[in-house]
Amino acid sequence: MKIKLFSGTSREKIEQDVNQFIRDKEVFDIKYSSYYVPKEFNRDGKSVKTICVDRVLVIYKEGEIDVL
């Protein structure tokens, strides 16, 4: 069993990358999470702009796909 991690700020790009990656893999599980990262701060040190980062973890097996 192996894992592959995808991360980025464009959900469309991550979806495309994950779909392309799993095309010839036997996938056991896919986990998704997102979090906000501060990008700009005001004079008081408070975050005024953030960016959303999405992450996808794919647990898979390489080789022939077992068809049931």
C-alpha positions in Angstrom: 0.0 0.0 0.0 1.2 3.5 -0.8 0.1 7.1 -0.3 0.1 10.2 -2.4 -0.6 13.7 -1.1 -2.0 16.5 -3.2 -2.0 20.1 -2.0 -2.9 23.4 -3.5 -5.2 26.4 -3.7 -7.2 25.5 -6.8 -9.8 22.9 -6.2 -10.3 22.3 -9.9 -6.6 21.6 -10.4 -6.5 19.2 -7.5 -9.5 17.4 -8.8 -7.9 17.1 -12.2 -4.6 15.9 -10.7 -6.3 13.3 -8.4 -8.5 11.9 -11.1 -5.6 11.6 -13.5 -3.4 9.9 -10.8 -6.0 7.3 -9.7 -7.0 6.3 -13.3 -4.8 3.2 -13.2 -4.6 2.6 -9.4 -6.6 0.5 -7.0 -7.7 3.1 -4.5 -8.5 2.1 -0.9 -9.4 5.5 0.4 -9.3 9.2 -0.3 -9.2 11.8 2.5 -9.8 15.5 2.0 -9.1 18.5 4.3 -8.9 22.2 3.9 -7.5 25.0 6.1 -7.0 28.7 5.9 -3.5 30.3 6.0 -3.1 34.0 6.9 -1.8 36.0 4.0 -1.9 39.6 5.1 -2.0 41.2 8.5 -3.1 44.7 9.8 -1.0 46.9 12.1 -2.4 45.1 15.1 -1.1 41.7 13.8 -4.6 40.4 13.0 -5.1 38.5 9.8 -7.0 40.5 7.2 -6.6 38.2 4.2 -6.4 34.4 4.1 -5.9 31.8 1.5 -7.6 28.4 1.5 -5.4 25.4 1.0 -6.9 22.1 0.1 -5.2 18.7 0.7 -6.1 15.3 -0.6 -4.5 12.0 0.6 -4.9 9.0 -1.6 -4.2 5.5 -0.3 -3.7 3.2 -3.2 -2.0 0.1 -4.6 -0.1 0.1 -7.9 -0.4 -2.6 -10.5 -3.3 -4.4 -11.9 -6.7 -3.3 -10.7 -8.7 -6.2 -9.1 -12.1 -6.4 -10.7 -14.8 -8.0 -8.6 
